[in-house]
Amino acid sequence: MISYSETEPENPLIPGDTTEVGGIGVLGALFKGLVEYDAKTAAPRNAVAESIQTTDAKVYTIKLKSGWTFHDGTPVTAKSFVDAWNYTAYSPNGMQGANYFSHVEGFGQVNNATPDGGQPDALPPAKELSGLKVVDDSTFVVTLSAPFSTFATQLGYAAFFPLPASFFADRKAYEAHPVGNGPFQFVSYTEGKSLLVKRYDGFAGEKAHVDGIDFRFYANLDDAYADVLANKLDYLSFTPWSSTVNSKIKTDLPDSRRASYTYLGHQAIAFPLYDGRFADVRLRQAISMAIDRVDLIRKVFNGARTPADGIVAPNVQGYVGNQCGELCTYQPEKARKLFEESGFQGPVVLTSNVDSANQQWMEVTCESIQRTLGRECRFEPVPTLGEFRRKLDDGTIGAIYRSAWVADYPSIENFLNPLFRTGGSSNVGQYSNPAVDALLTRADGAPSEREGEKLYQEAERLVLRDMPTIPIWYQSATAAWSARLHNVVPTQFRELDLQSVTVS
């Protein structure tokens, strides 16, 4: 068994109700979807799916490979996917990933949630998506409300994982002991400490070399790093700020026990737009231009980050450079002018969880804002990612908050629809612009991915002018591991490739 530092999952491990990094990381061990993504390139390829066929990007026929089973020994069938997708989409179930099914025909009939995620007293008129039809045990057909050329690429994301029949029979029992179809099966969970999984020898895909994983939840990333150095922790995907000072990590660890890598994401701060204090776009633009990203990266990361010039990561198909223009550069005079015009009262407050190396850079960001705008800026920490996410989901964050994004799947669409469409699954700041929504709808229904990309790019430029989220840098990290790990591959989703890693 190997030990692996991870943030604690926010919710019980139901695929359709998990959207944050820690939960997604654990679900990746417990489940396997129709599609999986190459560890090094993020290119999609079939996993449980034998084939995914369409002639019009609207009707998709999906055939499953044989021999796949859940950890309780029951078979993975077409119904396992259709039932899971219907459950997630049905708004009274309160699943965070419901909007991933908004493209499926009949979504409006099963989901009547309000834009802020609330559920009206009246139930939706239907409980099942009309666009999902089981043909036989190994075949189902998905009909979308309009052509969506990115649909097949989406299908490796957690919201699209199957669920066993036992989930629907007793959800509480499932939450206590999740049952997936992935390379590892659940063993135990100790809240605030760790979650254990062991290799599932009935797994139909490529079996892992390690016999289990101990996901450990560290409150402080420096403690995790110290344990890696001492060979008490096997893998750390994101080394702390302290390891970058004077390139300390290069003396702490040999090249064979560390690797720097880029991944599909960005780091940002964002505004809770349900709070009227942040309604003025001039305020949001002023704070963006008050941040000296180059100086921040030099001070905190020894220059080892790339300032963000948009909200789409550079290694994603559809990326266009400098989408943000001067709004994402340090412009102190323009920032002060806009800030004064906005009439913002009181101090500027930033907040973030601090269990994954965020405090230092958030404090330096605050220093830049205060120095530039001449207004007090303070940082208010939240101990854990789970607590931080609950505050975001509940709409109780009243400060400018850290907002990182790691792609669910490798597409420009994924950097826009979940985060910036009205009512999007990860639009916790409740940003809404009808013009952006209209562009995204046109992009979703474009006849080809190339034509869709141009519309998504236009939507990105419009979002950046509104500045509901301030891009800071594009994601990169340095992973570190113990002396006993070999064949270590950090993925494009900031995870360890569990299929390739070996133990001496």
Secondary structure in CASP SS format (residue, H / E / C, confidence):
PFRMAT SS
TARGET T0000
AUTHOR 0000-0000-0000
METHOD secondary structure of the structure
MODEL  1
M C 1.00
I E 1.00
S E 1.00
Y E 1.00
S E 1.00
E C 1.00
T C 1.00
E C 1.00
P C 1.00
E C 1.00
N C 1.00
P C 1.00
L C 1.00
I C 1.00
P H 1.00
G H 1.00
D H 1.00
T C 1.00
T C 1.00
E C 1.00
V H 1.00
G H 1.00
G H 1.00
I H 1.00
G H 1.00
V H 1.00
L H 1.00
G H 1.00
A H 1.00
L H 1.00
F C 1.00
K C 1.00
G C 1.00
L C 1.00
V E 1.00
E E 1.00
Y E 1.00
D C 1.00
A C 1.00
K C 1.00
T C 1.00
A C 1.00
A C 1.00
P E 1.00
R E 1.00
N E 1.00
A C 1.00
V C 1.00
A E 1.00
E E 1.00
S E 1.00
I E 1.00
Q E 1.00
T C 1.00
T C 1.00
D C 1.00
A C 1.00
K C 1.00
V E 1.00
Y E 1.00
T E 1.00
I E 1.00
K E 1.00
L E 1.00
K C 1.00
S C 1.00
G C 1.00
W C 1.00
T E 1.00
F C 1.00
H C 1.00
D C 1.00
G C 1.00
T C 1.00
P E 1.00
V C 1.00
T C 1.00
A H 1.00
K H 1.00
S H 1.00
F H 1.00
V H 1.00
D H 1.00
A H 1.00
W H 1.00
N H 1.00
Y H 1.00
T H 1.00
A H 1.00
Y C 1.00
S H 1.00
P H 1.00
N H 1.00
G C 1.00
M C 1.00
Q C 1.00
G C 1.00
A H 1.00
N H 1.00
Y H 1.00
F H 1.00
S C 1.00
H C 1.00
V E 1.00
E C 1.00
G C 1.00
F H 1.00
G H 1.00
Q H 1.00
V H 1.00
N C 1.00
N C 1.00
A C 1.00
T C 1.00
P C 1.00
D C 1.00
G C 1.00
G C 1.00
Q C 1.00
P C 1.00
D C 1.00
A C 1.00
L C 1.00
P C 1.00
P C 1.00
A C 1.00
K C 1.00
E C 1.00
L C 1.00
S C 1.00
G C 1.00
L E 1.00
K E 1.00
V E 1.00
V E 1.00
D E 1.00
D C 1.00
S C 1.00
T E 1.00
F E 1.00
V E 1.00
V E 1.00
T E 1.00
L E 1.00
S C 1.00
A C 1.00
P C 1.00
F C 1.00
S C 1.00
T C 1.00
F H 1.00
A H 1.00
T H 1.00
Q H 1.00
L C 1.00
G C 1.00
Y C 1.00
A H 1.00
A H 1.00
F H 1.00
F C 1.00
P C 1.00
L C 1.00
P C 1.00
A H 1.00
S H 1.00
F H 1.00
F H 1.00
A H 1.00
D C 1.00
R H 1.00
K H 1.00
A H 1.00
Y H 1.00
E H 1.00
A H 1.00
H C 1.00
P C 1.00
V C 1.00
G C 1.00
N C 1.00
G C 1.00
P C 1.00
F E 1.00
Q E 1.00
F E 1.00
V E 1.00
S E 1.00
Y E 1.00
T E 1.00
E C 1.00
G C 1.00
K C 1.00
S E 1.00
L E 1.00
L E 1.00
V E 1.00
K E 1.00
R E 1.00
Y C 1.00
D C 1.00
G C 1.00
F C 1.00
A C 1.00
G C 1.00
E C 1.00
K C 1.00
A C 1.00
H C 1.00
V C 1.00
D C 1.00
G E 1.00
I E 1.00
D E 1.00
F E 1.00
R E 1.00
F C 1.00
Y C 1.00
A C 1.00
N C 1.00
L H 1.00
D H 1.00
D H 1.00
A H 1.00
Y H 1.00
A H 1.00
D H 1.00
V H 1.00
L H 1.00
A C 1.00
N C 1.00
K C 1.00
L C 1.00
D C 1.00
Y E 1.00
L E 1.00
S C 1.00
F C 1.00
T C 1.00
P C 1.00
W H 1.00
S H 1.00
S H 1.00
T C 1.00
V H 1.00
N H 1.00
S H 1.00
K H 1.00
I H 1.00
K H 1.00
T H 1.00
D H 1.00
L C 1.00
P C 1.00
D H 1.00
S H 1.00
R H 1.00
R E 1.00
A E 1.00
S E 1.00
Y E 1.00
T E 1.00
Y E 1.00
L E 1.00
G E 1.00
H E 1.00
Q E 1.00
A E 1.00
I E 1.00
A E 1.00
F C 1.00
P C 1.00
L C 1.00
Y C 1.00
D C 1.00
G H 1.00
R H 1.00
F H 1.00
A C 1.00
D C 1.00
V H 1.00
R H 1.00
L H 1.00
R H 1.00
Q H 1.00
A H 1.00
I H 1.00
S H 1.00
M H 1.00
A C 1.00
I C 1.00
D C 1.00
R H 1.00
V H 1.00
D H 1.00
L H 1.00
I H 1.00
R H 1.00
K H 1.00
V H 1.00
F H 1.00
N C 1.00
G C 1.00
A C 1.00
R C 1.00
T E 1.00
P E 1.00
A C 1.00
D C 1.00
G C 1.00
I C 1.00
V C 1.00
A C 1.00
P C 1.00
N C 1.00
V C 1.00
Q C 1.00
G C 1.00
Y C 1.00
V C 1.00
G C 1.00
N C 1.00
Q C 1.00
C C 1.00
G H 1.00
E H 1.00
L H 1.00
C H 1.00
T C 1.00
Y C 1.00
Q C 1.00
P H 1.00
E H 1.00
K H 1.00
A H 1.00
R H 1.00
K H 1.00
L H 1.00
F H 1.00
E H 1.00
E H 1.00
S H 1.00
G C 1.00
F C 1.00
Q C 1.00
G C 1.00
P C 1.00
V E 1.00
V E 1.00
L E 1.00
T E 1.00
S E 1.00
N E 1.00
V C 1.00
D C 1.00
S C 1.00
A C 1.00
N C 1.00
Q H 1.00
Q H 1.00
W H 1.00
M H 1.00
E H 1.00
V H 1.00
T H 1.00
C H 1.00
E H 1.00
S H 1.00
I H 1.00
Q H 1.00
R H 1.00
T H 1.00
L H 1.00
G C 1.00
R C 1.00
E C 1.00
C E 1.00
R E 1.00
F E 1.00
E E 1.00
P E 1.00
V E 1.00
P C 1.00
T C 1.00
L H 1.00
G H 1.00
E H 1.00
F H 1.00
R H 1.00
R H 1.00
K H 1.00
L H 1.00
D H 1.00
D H 1.00
G C 1.00
T C 1.00
I C 1.00
G C 1.00
A C 1.00
I E 1.00
Y E 1.00
R E 1.00
S C 1.00
A C 1.00
W E 1.00
V E 1.00
A C 1.00
D C 1.00
Y C 1.00
P C 1.00
S C 1.00
I H 1.00
E H 1.00
N H 1.00
F H 1.00
L C 1.00
N H 1.00
P H 1.00
L H 1.00
F H 1.00
R C 1.00
T C 1.00
G C 1.00
G C 1.00
S C 1.00
S C 1.00
N C 1.00
V C 1.00
G C 1.00
Q C 1.00
Y C 1.00
S C 1.00
N C 1.00
P H 1.00
A H 1.00
V H 1.00
D H 1.00
A H 1.00
L H 1.00
L H 1.00
T H 1.00
R H 1.00
A H 1.00
D H 1.00
G C 1.00
A C 1.00
P C 1.00
S C 1.00
E H 1.00
R H 1.00
E H 1.00
G H 1.00
E H 1.00
K H 1.00
L H 1.00
Y H 1.00
Q H 1.00
E H 1.00
A H 1.00
E H 1.00
R H 1.00
L H 1.00
V H 1.00
L H 1.00
R H 1.00
D H 1.00
M C 1.00
P C 1.00
T E 1.00
I E 1.00
P E 1.00
I E 1.00
W E 1.00
Y E 1.00
Q E 1.00
S E 1.00
A E 1.00
T E 1.00
A E 1.00
A E 1.00
W E 1.00
S C 1.00
A C 1.00
R C 1.00
L E 1.00
H E 1.00
N C 1.00
V C 1.00
V C 1.00
P E 1.00
T C 1.00
Q C 1.00
F C 1.00
R C 1.00
E C 1.00
L E 1.00
D C 1.00
L C 1.00
Q C 1.00
S C 1.00
V C 1.00
T E 1.00
V E 1.00
S C 1.00
END
